Amino acid sequence: MSGRRRPRTQQRAGRRWAGKPRTLRTRLVVASVVLIAVVCAVIGTVTTLALRSHLYEQLDAQVDDSGKRLSGPAKPGSGKDIDAADRITGFINGPARPGTVAAVVGADGDITWAAFAKDPEENGPYQGNIPVGLTKEQKAALARVPTTGMHTVDLPGLGEYRVQYVMGREGGTYYVALPTESVTTTINTLIIVEVSVTGAGLVAAAIAGSVLIGVATRPLRRVAATATRVSELPLHTGEVNLSERVPDSETDPHTEVGKVGAALNRMLDHVHGALHARQQSETRVRQFVADASHELRTPLASIRGYAELTRRGREQVGPDTRHALGRIESEAGRMTLLVEDLLLLARLDAGRPLQFEHTDLVPLVIDTISDARAAGQDHNWRLDLPDEPALVSADAARLQQVLVNLLGNARKHTPPGTTVTARVQRRDRWLCVEVEDNGQGIPAELLPHVFERFARGDSARSRATGSTGLGLAIVQAVATAHGGAVTVDSVPGRTVFTVHLPALPPEPQPGMSWQPDMSWQPHSQARHSLTTRARQGA
C-alpha cells in the first residue's frame, strides 16, 4: 500500500485549505502575511536570544564581581565562623545590591550561615541593606548548586537566582547569587513589544496587501467576468450572438493578464465563426427538409389517389394487382405521416410562431384518450383529472398532437391488457400531463435517447405497426416551444412520460364559479362517463 500513489482528486484536495478553495487574491494575501510573520518571528527570536545572552553575560559579570568583593581581604580573625558571618553581614550592608544572596560554606560542605539583602526602603529609614537569614528550604536549594561555573537556581520564596561558588583569598568558601528578575523582566517586555508590533504590522500588511493585490488582479477579474458571461450563453442551439470580448485595455501582450485576454478573444472569434457556420448549415438543412417535405406532400397525395382510383375502378384487376395497389396506398400513407412529421419539426426548429390561446387541458385529455380507447380497445384506459380547469397558454392543436403521440406510443409499445393512465396535476407553477403505463418499461440503454429523432425501440418493446421514430421528438419540440419540458421515468412495470407546461391562474366570470358554468358540463359528463366505463372494464 505504501507504494501506491494517492488518487489525483485526493492530491488536489490535499493542496486545498480547510473549507472551500480560496481565491487567488486571498491566497496571495495570506501567503504574503505568512511570509512576513515568519520573517518577523525569526528576527524577533534572534533579537530576543541575543539580548538574553548579553543580559546574562552582564549579570554573570555582576555575580563574579560580587563574589570577588565577598571573598576579598578582610580584617584579622575572619577565619572563624562568626567572623565569616560578620563578613557576610558587612558585604550585605555595604556593596551588595538589594536582593543579593550570600552564604558561608563550612568544611563539610554544608551552609553554616546565609542571608539575602533586603531593600531598606521596605523597613523604614535605615542606611544600607538589611540582612535576612535564609530558611532551611532556601539553604538546601542553594547547597545543591555545583561548585564550578555559573548556574541558575530557583530559591523558594525568592525566585530565580544566578549563583556562583567562590573561595576566599584568606580561606573559607562562599555562595554568592544575584536575582535574574531584571533580565527576565527585560526579556518579557521585549517579547511583548515584538509580538504587539508584529501583530500590528501583520494587520497593516494584510490590509495593504489586499488593496494592492486587488488592484493588481482587477484586469484578471475582468477577463474572468467575460468568460463567465460567455459560459452563460446558450451555445448549444439556435442563432448565437457571441459578441462578448475582453476589453482592449486588458489585452496588452506585454503583461500576463493581457496575454490571457488576447488568447481568450482569439478563441471567442474562432468559436463565433464555428457557431455561425453551424447555424448556417442547420438553417440550410432545415430549409431543405421543410421544402422537401412540402414538395413531397402533393406527389404522395397523387400516388395514394391514383392507387385508390385504380383499385376502385370498373376495370377488373387480379388479386396480385389489388394487393400491390393496397400496399402502395399503405406505404404512401406511412410516407405521408413521415413527411408531415418532418415538416412539423422543421417549422418548430425554424421558430414558427404557434397559435397561443387559453386552453383547458382537462377536456383536451378527455377527447384524446377517447380517441385512443377507440383505436386500442385491447388496452385499459384510465383518467385521473382534477375537478377544476387546468388552464395553460398553448396551441391546442399542437398539445393534442403531443397527447396523441404519447398515448399512441403507450398503445403501440405495450402488450394487450396494459393499463394506460392519463393524469393532470398542478405542481407549483407547472401543470403536468402524465401518461403512465404498466408495461415492460424502456431499456436503460435506450432511455437517454428516447426523445432523439428516429430513435427506435423495436428490439425492446413489441409493436404491431411501424412508426417513424419522430413521435417523441415532436413531443419534446412542442413542449419546448411552449416554454415547458418533457421527462420520462421508466422501470419494469411502470413508465411515465410527463409534460410540464406553465400554468395559468383560473379566470372565472365575476359572480360565477367554474362548476355552475354550463360550458363545462359536457366535458364533466364526458369525463364521468368515460371514467366510469373504464373502471367497469367496458
C-alpha positions as CSV (number, residue, x, y, z in Angstrom):
1,M,0.0,0.0,0.0
2,S,2.9,2.3,0.7
3,G,4.0,2.2,-3.0
4,R,0.6,3.3,-4.4
5,R,0.1,6.9,-5.3
6,R,-2.8,8.8,-4.0
7,P,-5.7,9.5,-6.5
8,R,-5.4,12.8,-8.3
9,T,-8.6,14.1,-6.7
10,Q,-7.2,13.4,-3.2
11,Q,-3.9,15.1,-4.2
12,R,-5.8,18.2,-5.3
13,A,-8.0,18.1,-2.2
14,G,-4.8,17.9,-0.1
15,R,-3.5,21.1,-1.6
16,R,-6.6,23.0,-0.6
17,W,-7.1,24.6,2.7
18,A,-9.8,23.6,5.1
19,G,-13.2,24.6,3.7
20,K,-13.8,25.8,0.2
21,P,-10.9,26.7,-2.1
22,R,-9.7,30.3,-1.7
23,T,-9.4,32.9,-4.5
24,L,-6.1,33.9,-5.9
25,R,-6.3,37.3,-4.1
26,T,-6.9,35.6,-0.8
27,R,-4.0,33.1,-1.3
28,L,-1.6,35.9,-2.3
29,V,-2.6,38.0,0.7
30,V,-2.3,35.1,3.1
31,A,1.0,33.9,1.6
32,S,2.4,37.4,2.0
33,V,1.2,37.8,5.6
34,V,2.6,34.3,6.5
35,L,5.9,35.2,4.9
36,I,6.1,38.4,6.8
37,A,5.1,36.7,10.0
38,V,7.9,34.1,9.6
39,V,10.5,36.8,8.9
40,C,9.3,38.8,11.9
41,A,9.3,35.6,14.1
42,V,12.9,34.8,13.0
43,I,14.1,38.4,13.6
44,G,12.3,38.6,17.0
45,T,13.7,35.2,18.1
46,V,17.3,36.1,17.1
47,T,16.9,39.5,18.8
48,T,15.5,38.1,22.0
49,L,18.2,35.4,22.2
50,A,21.0,37.9,21.5
51,L,19.6,40.3,24.1
52,R,19.1,37.5,26.7
53,S,22.7,36.3,26.2
54,H,24.0,39.8,26.6
55,L,22.0,40.5,29.7
56,Y,23.0,37.2,31.3
57,E,26.7,38.0,30.5
58,Q,26.2,41.3,32.3
59,L,24.5,39.6,35.2
60,D,27.3,36.9,35.4
61,A,29.9,39.7,35.4
62,Q,28.0,41.3,38.3
63,V,27.8,38.0,40.2
64,D,31.5,37.5,39.6
65,D,32.3,41.0,40.9
66,S,30.1,40.4,43.9
67,G,32.0,37.1,44.6
68,K,35.3,38.9,44.4
69,R,34.1,41.5,46.9
70,L,32.8,38.8,49.2
71,S,36.0,36.7,49.1
72,G,38.4,39.5,49.1
73,P,40.7,40.5,52.1
74,A,39.0,41.3,55.4
75,K,40.0,42.4,58.9
76,P,42.1,39.9,61.0
77,G,40.3,36.9,62.6
78,S,37.9,36.4,59.7
79,G,38.7,32.7,59.5
80,K,36.3,31.9,62.3
81,D,32.6,31.2,61.5
82,I,31.4,34.3,63.5
83,D,33.9,36.3,61.6
84,A,32.6,34.8,58.3
85,A,29.1,35.7,59.3
86,D,30.3,39.2,60.0
87,R,31.9,39.2,56.6
88,I,28.5,38.3,55.1
89,T,26.7,41.0,57.1
90,G,29.3,43.5,56.1
91,F,29.0,42.6,52.5
92,I,25.2,42.8,52.5
93,N,25.3,46.2,54.4
94,G,27.9,47.5,52.1
95,P,28.5,47.0,48.4
96,A,25.8,44.4,47.8
97,R,22.8,45.4,45.8
98,P,19.3,44.7,47.1
99,G,18.3,41.1,46.6
100,T,21.8,39.7,46.7
101,V,22.2,36.3,48.5
102,A,25.4,35.4,50.3
103,A,26.2,32.2,52.2
104,V,29.1,30.7,54.1
105,V,30.0,27.0,53.3
106,G,31.5,25.0,56.1
107,A,34.3,22.5,55.8
108,D,31.8,19.7,55.5
109,G,30.1,21.4,52.6
110,D,27.0,22.5,54.5
111,I,25.9,26.1,54.5
112,T,26.5,27.4,58.0
113,W,25.0,30.8,57.6
114,A,23.2,32.6,54.7
115,A,21.3,35.7,54.2
116,F,19.9,37.9,51.4
117,A,20.0,41.7,51.2
118,K,16.6,43.3,51.8
119,D,15.9,46.7,50.4
120,P,15.9,49.2,53.3
121,E,13.1,51.2,51.8
122,E,10.7,48.4,52.8
123,N,11.6,48.6,56.6
124,G,11.9,52.2,57.5
125,P,14.7,54.8,57.3
126,Y,17.8,52.5,57.8
127,Q,21.0,53.1,55.9
128,G,22.3,50.1,53.8
129,N,20.7,46.8,53.1
130,I,19.1,44.7,55.8
131,P,20.4,41.1,56.0
132,V,17.6,38.5,56.3
133,G,18.5,34.9,57.0
134,L,17.5,32.1,54.6
135,T,15.2,29.3,55.5
136,K,16.2,25.7,55.5
137,E,14.5,25.1,52.1
138,Q,16.3,28.0,50.6
139,K,19.7,26.8,52.1
140,A,19.0,23.3,50.8
141,A,18.3,24.6,47.3
142,L,21.4,26.8,47.4
143,A,23.6,23.9,48.7
144,R,22.7,21.7,45.6
145,V,24.4,24.2,43.3
146,P,27.7,22.7,41.8
147,T,30.9,24.3,42.9
148,T,32.1,25.1,39.4
149,G,30.9,27.6,36.9
150,M,27.8,29.9,36.9
151,H,24.4,28.3,37.5
152,T,20.7,29.3,37.7
153,V,18.7,28.1,40.7
154,D,15.1,28.7,41.9
155,L,15.1,29.7,45.6
156,P,11.7,29.0,47.2
157,G,10.1,32.3,48.1
158,L,12.8,34.4,46.5
159,G,12.6,33.5,42.8
160,E,15.3,32.7,40.3
161,Y,18.9,33.5,41.0
162,R,22.2,33.3,39.2
163,V,24.7,31.6,41.6
164,Q,28.5,31.2,41.8
165,Y,30.7,29.3,44.2
166,V,33.8,31.3,45.3
167,M,36.7,30.6,47.5
168,G,38.0,33.3,49.8
169,R,41.6,34.6,49.5
170,E,42.1,34.1,53.2
171,G,40.3,30.8,53.4
172,G,36.6,29.9,53.5
173,T,34.2,29.2,50.7
174,Y,31.0,31.1,49.9
175,Y,28.0,31.2,47.6
176,V,27.0,34.5,46.1
177,A,23.9,35.0,44.0
178,L,22.0,37.8,42.2
179,P,18.3,37.7,41.2
180,T,17.6,37.3,37.4
181,E,14.3,39.3,37.7
182,S,15.8,42.3,35.9
183,V,16.9,40.1,33.0
184,T,13.6,38.2,32.9
185,T,11.6,41.5,33.0
186,T,13.5,43.0,30.2
187,I,13.2,39.9,28.0
188,N,9.4,39.6,28.7
189,T,9.0,43.3,27.9
190,L,10.9,42.8,24.6
191,I,8.7,39.8,23.7
192,I,5.5,41.7,24.4
193,V,6.7,44.7,22.3
194,E,7.8,42.4,19.5
195,V,4.5,40.5,19.5
196,S,2.5,43.7,19.6
197,V,4.5,45.4,16.8
198,T,4.4,42.2,14.7
199,G,0.7,41.8,15.1
200,A,0.0,45.4,14.2
201,G,2.4,45.1,11.2
202,L,0.7,41.9,10.0
203,V,-2.7,43.6,10.2
204,A,-1.4,46.6,8.3
205,A,0.3,44.3,5.8
206,A,-2.9,42.3,5.2
207,I,-4.9,45.4,4.6
208,A,-2.3,47.0,2.3
209,G,-1.7,43.7,0.5
210,S,-5.4,43.1,0.0
211,V,-5.8,46.5,-1.6
212,L,-2.7,46.3,-3.7
213,I,-3.3,42.7,-4.9
214,G,-7.0,43.6,-5.5
215,V,-5.8,46.5,-7.8
216,A,-3.3,44.2,-9.5
217,T,-5.8,41.4,-10.1
218,R,-8.6,43.7,-11.3
219,P,-7.8,43.0,-15.0
220,L,-7.8,39.3,-14.3
221,R,-11.3,39.6,-12.8
222,R,-12.5,41.4,-15.9
223,V,-11.2,38.6,-18.1
224,A,-12.9,36.1,-15.8
225,A,-16.2,38.1,-15.9
226,T,-16.1,38.0,-19.7
227,A,-15.5,34.3,-19.7
228,T,-18.4,33.8,-17.2
229,R,-20.8,35.8,-19.4
230,V,-19.8,33.7,-22.4
231,S,-20.3,30.4,-20.4
232,E,-23.9,31.5,-19.6
233,L,-24.9,31.9,-23.2
234,P,-27.0,29.2,-24.8
235,L,-24.4,28.0,-27.3
236,H,-25.9,24.5,-28.0
237,T,-28.7,25.6,-30.3
238,G,-30.2,28.4,-32.3
239,E,-28.6,31.6,-33.6
240,V,-25.9,32.7,-31.1
241,N,-24.7,36.3,-30.9
242,L,-21.3,35.8,-29.4
243,S,-20.3,39.5,-29.1
244,E,-18.7,39.3,-25.7
245,R,-15.0,40.2,-25.8
246,V,-12.3,41.1,-23.3
247,P,-11.8,44.9,-23.4
248,D,-8.8,46.1,-25.4
249,S,-7.3,47.6,-22.3
250,E,-6.9,44.1,-20.9
251,T,-5.2,42.6,-24.0
252,D,-1.8,44.1,-23.7
253,P,0.6,41.4,-24.9
254,H,3.4,42.7,-22.6
255,T,1.5,41.6,-19.5
256,E,0.5,38.1,-18.3
257,V,-3.2,39.1,-18.0
258,G,-3.1,40.8,-21.4
259,K,-1.8,37.6,-23.0
260,V,-4.7,35.6,-21.4
261,G,-7.2,38.2,-22.5
262,A,-5.9,38.3,-26.1
263,A,-5.9,34.5,-26.2
264,L,-9.5,34.4,-25.0
265,N,-10.5,36.9,-27.6
266,R,-8.9,34.8,-30.4
267,M,-10.7,31.7,-29.0
268,L,-14.0,33.6,-28.9
269,D,-13.5,34.7,-32.5
270,H,-12.9,31.0,-33.6
271,V,-16.0,29.9,-31.6
272,H,-18.1,32.6,-33.1
273,G,-17.1,31.6,-36.6
274,A,-17.8,27.9,-35.9
275,L,-21.2,28.7,-34.4
276,H,-22.1,30.9,-37.3
277,A,-21.1,28.2,-39.7
278,R,-23.0,25.6,-37.7
279,Q,-26.1,27.8,-37.7
280,Q,-25.9,28.4,-41.4
281,S,-25.6,24.7,-42.0
282,E,-28.5,23.9,-39.7
283,T,-30.6,26.6,-41.4
284,R,-29.9,25.1,-44.9
285,V,-30.7,21.6,-43.6
286,R,-34.0,22.8,-42.0
287,Q,-34.9,24.7,-45.1
288,F,-34.2,21.7,-47.3
289,V,-36.2,19.4,-45.0
290,A,-39.1,21.9,-45.0
291,D,-39.0,22.4,-48.7
292,A,-38.7,18.7,-49.5
293,S,-41.4,17.8,-47.1
294,H,-43.7,20.4,-48.6
295,E,-43.0,19.3,-52.1
296,L,-43.5,15.7,-51.3
297,R,-47.0,16.1,-50.0
298,T,-48.5,16.7,-53.4
299,P,-47.0,13.6,-55.2
300,L,-47.7,11.4,-52.2
301,A,-51.3,12.5,-52.3
302,S,-51.4,11.8,-56.0
303,I,-49.9,8.4,-55.6
304,R,-52.5,7.5,-53.0
305,G,-55.3,9.0,-55.1
306,Y,-54.4,7.1,-58.3
307,A,-53.8,3.9,-56.4
308,E,-57.2,4.1,-54.8
309,L,-58.8,5.2,-58.0
310,T,-57.3,2.2,-59.8
311,R,-58.3,-0.2,-57.1
312,R,-61.9,1.1,-57.0
313,G,-62.2,1.4,-60.8
314,R,-64.6,-0.6,-63.0
315,E,-61.9,-2.5,-64.7
316,Q,-61.2,-6.0,-63.4
317,V,-57.8,-6.4,-61.7
318,G,-56.2,-9.6,-60.5
319,P,-55.7,-10.3,-56.8
320,D,-52.0,-9.7,-57.1
321,T,-52.6,-6.3,-58.6
322,R,-55.2,-5.5,-56.0
323,H,-52.7,-6.5,-53.2
324,A,-50.0,-4.4,-54.8
325,L,-52.3,-1.3,-55.0
326,G,-53.2,-1.8,-51.3
327,R,-49.6,-1.9,-50.4
328,I,-48.9,1.2,-52.4
329,E,-51.7,3.0,-50.6
330,S,-50.4,1.8,-47.2
331,E,-46.8,2.8,-47.8
332,A,-47.9,6.1,-49.3
333,G,-49.9,6.8,-46.2
334,R,-46.9,5.9,-44.0
335,M,-44.6,8.1,-46.0
336,T,-47.2,10.9,-45.8
337,L,-47.1,10.7,-42.0
338,L,-43.3,10.8,-42.1
339,V,-43.3,13.8,-44.3
340,E,-45.9,15.6,-42.1
341,D,-43.7,14.9,-39.0
342,L,-40.6,16.2,-40.7
343,L,-42.4,19.3,-41.9
344,L,-43.7,20.0,-38.4
345,L,-40.2,19.5,-36.8
346,A,-38.7,21.8,-39.4
347,R,-41.2,24.5,-38.7
348,L,-40.7,24.2,-35.0
349,D,-36.9,24.3,-35.4
350,A,-37.3,27.4,-37.5
351,G,-39.2,29.1,-34.7
352,R,-42.5,29.4,-36.5
353,P,-45.0,31.1,-34.1
354,L,-47.7,28.9,-32.6
355,Q,-51.3,30.0,-32.1
356,F,-51.4,30.6,-28.4
357,E,-54.7,30.8,-26.6
358,H,-56.1,29.9,-23.2
359,T,-56.6,26.1,-23.3
360,D,-58.0,23.8,-20.7
361,L,-56.1,20.5,-20.5
362,V,-59.0,18.6,-19.0
363,P,-61.3,18.4,-22.0
364,L,-58.3,18.0,-24.2
365,V,-57.1,14.9,-22.3
366,I,-60.7,13.5,-22.3
367,D,-61.1,13.9,-26.0
368,T,-57.6,12.4,-26.8
369,I,-58.0,9.4,-24.5
370,S,-61.4,8.7,-26.0
371,D,-59.8,8.5,-29.5
372,A,-57.0,6.3,-28.0
373,R,-59.6,4.0,-26.5
374,A,-61.4,3.6,-29.7
375,A,-58.1,2.8,-31.5
376,G,-56.8,0.4,-28.8
377,Q,-59.7,-1.5,-27.3
378,D,-57.4,-4.2,-26.1
379,H,-55.8,-1.8,-23.6
380,N,-57.3,-0.5,-20.3
381,W,-57.6,3.3,-20.3
382,R,-57.8,5.3,-17.1
383,L,-58.2,9.0,-16.2
384,D,-57.0,10.9,-13.2
385,L,-58.2,14.6,-13.6
386,P,-58.7,17.5,-11.3
387,D,-62.1,18.9,-10.5
388,E,-61.1,22.5,-11.5
389,P,-59.9,23.6,-15.0
390,A,-56.2,23.3,-15.9
391,L,-55.6,26.4,-17.9
392,V,-52.4,27.0,-19.9
393,S,-51.5,29.3,-22.7
394,A,-50.9,27.0,-25.6
395,D,-51.6,25.9,-29.2
396,A,-54.4,23.4,-28.6
397,A,-53.8,21.6,-31.9
398,R,-50.1,21.0,-31.1
399,L,-50.9,19.9,-27.5
400,Q,-53.5,17.5,-28.9
401,Q,-50.8,16.1,-31.1
402,V,-48.5,15.7,-28.1
403,L,-51.1,13.7,-26.3
404,V,-51.9,11.6,-29.4
405,N,-48.2,10.8,-29.7
406,L,-47.8,9.8,-26.1
407,L,-50.9,7.7,-25.9
408,G,-50.1,6.2,-29.3
409,N,-46.6,5.4,-28.1
410,A,-48.0,3.6,-25.0
411,R,-50.5,1.7,-27.1
412,K,-48.0,0.6,-29.8
413,H,-45.1,-0.4,-27.5
414,T,-47.0,-2.3,-24.8
415,P,-48.8,-5.7,-25.0
416,P,-52.6,-6.1,-24.9
417,G,-54.1,-5.8,-21.4
418,T,-51.8,-3.0,-20.4
419,T,-53.3,-0.2,-18.3
420,V,-52.6,3.3,-19.5
421,T,-53.5,6.2,-17.3
422,A,-53.7,9.9,-18.3
423,R,-53.2,12.3,-15.4
424,V,-53.3,16.1,-15.0
425,Q,-51.7,17.6,-11.9
426,R,-50.6,21.0,-10.7
427,R,-47.1,21.3,-9.3
428,D,-46.2,24.8,-8.1
429,R,-46.3,27.0,-11.3
430,W,-46.5,24.0,-13.6
431,L,-49.3,21.9,-15.0
432,C,-48.1,18.4,-15.6
433,V,-49.8,15.9,-18.0
434,E,-48.7,12.4,-17.3
435,V,-49.1,9.3,-19.4
436,E,-48.4,6.2,-17.4
437,D,-48.4,2.6,-18.4
438,N,-47.6,-0.6,-16.5
439,G,-45.9,-2.3,-19.5
440,Q,-42.4,-3.8,-19.6
441,G,-40.6,-0.5,-19.5
442,I,-37.9,1.1,-21.6
443,P,-34.4,-0.4,-21.6
444,A,-31.8,1.6,-19.6
445,E,-29.5,2.0,-22.6
446,L,-32.4,3.4,-24.7
447,L,-33.8,5.7,-22.0
448,P,-31.4,8.7,-22.6
449,H,-32.2,8.7,-26.3
450,V,-35.9,8.3,-26.5
451,F,-36.5,11.9,-27.5
452,E,-33.9,11.9,-30.2
453,R,-35.2,11.9,-33.8
454,F,-35.5,8.5,-35.4
455,A,-34.9,6.8,-32.1
456,R,-36.3,3.3,-32.3
457,G,-37.0,0.8,-29.5
458,D,-38.2,-2.1,-31.6
459,S,-36.0,-4.7,-30.1
460,A,-37.3,-3.9,-26.6
461,R,-40.9,-3.0,-27.0
462,S,-43.1,-5.1,-29.2
463,R,-45.5,-3.3,-31.6
464,A,-48.0,-4.2,-34.2
465,T,-47.2,-1.5,-36.7
466,G,-44.2,0.5,-37.6
467,S,-43.5,4.1,-36.6
468,T,-41.4,7.0,-37.9
469,G,-39.3,7.4,-34.8
470,L,-40.3,11.1,-34.7
471,G,-43.3,11.0,-32.3
472,L,-41.4,11.7,-29.1
473,A,-39.1,14.2,-30.8
474,I,-42.2,16.1,-31.8
475,V,-43.4,15.9,-28.2
476,Q,-40.2,17.4,-26.9
477,A,-40.1,20.1,-29.6
478,V,-43.7,21.2,-28.9
479,A,-43.2,21.2,-25.1
480,T,-40.1,23.3,-25.6
481,A,-41.9,25.7,-27.9
482,H,-44.5,26.2,-25.1
483,G,-41.8,27.1,-22.6
484,G,-42.0,23.7,-20.9
485,A,-40.3,20.4,-21.0
486,V,-41.0,16.7,-21.2
487,T,-39.4,14.0,-19.0
488,V,-39.5,10.2,-18.8
489,D,-39.2,7.8,-15.9
490,S,-39.2,4.1,-16.7
491,V,-38.7,0.9,-14.7
492,P,-40.1,-2.5,-15.5
493,G,-43.8,-2.3,-14.7
494,R,-44.1,1.5,-14.8
495,T,-43.3,4.0,-17.5
496,V,-44.3,7.7,-17.0
497,F,-44.0,10.5,-19.6
498,T,-44.6,13.9,-18.0
499,V,-45.2,17.1,-20.0
500,H,-44.6,20.2,-18.0
501,L,-46.4,23.4,-19.1
502,P,-46.5,26.8,-17.5
503,A,-49.8,27.1,-15.6
504,L,-52.3,30.0,-15.9
505,P,-54.5,31.0,-12.9
506,P,-58.2,30.2,-13.4
507,E,-60.2,33.2,-14.6
508,P,-63.9,32.6,-13.6
509,Q,-66.5,35.1,-14.5
510,P,-67.5,37.7,-11.9
511,G,-70.2,36.3,-9.6
512,M,-69.9,32.8,-11.1
513,S,-67.9,29.7,-10.3
514,W,-66.5,27.1,-12.6
515,Q,-68.8,24.3,-11.6
516,P,-72.1,26.2,-12.3
517,D,-70.8,27.3,-15.8
518,M,-72.8,25.2,-18.2
519,S,-70.0,25.3,-20.8
520,W,-68.0,22.8,-18.6
521,Q,-70.9,20.4,-18.1
522,P,-70.4,18.4,-21.3
523,H,-66.8,17.8,-20.5
524,S,-67.6,16.9,-17.0
525,Q,-70.3,14.5,-18.1
526,A,-68.0,13.0,-20.7
527,R,-65.2,12.7,-18.1
528,H,-67.5,11.0,-15.6
529,S,-68.9,8.7,-18.3
530,L,-65.5,7.7,-19.6
531,T,-64.0,7.1,-16.2
532,T,-67.0,5.0,-15.1
533,R,-66.8,2.9,-18.2
534,A,-63.0,2.5,-17.8
535,R,-63.4,1.3,-14.2
536,Q,-66.1,-1.2,-15.2
537,G,-63.8,-2.5,-17.9
538,A,-66.2,-1.7,-20.7
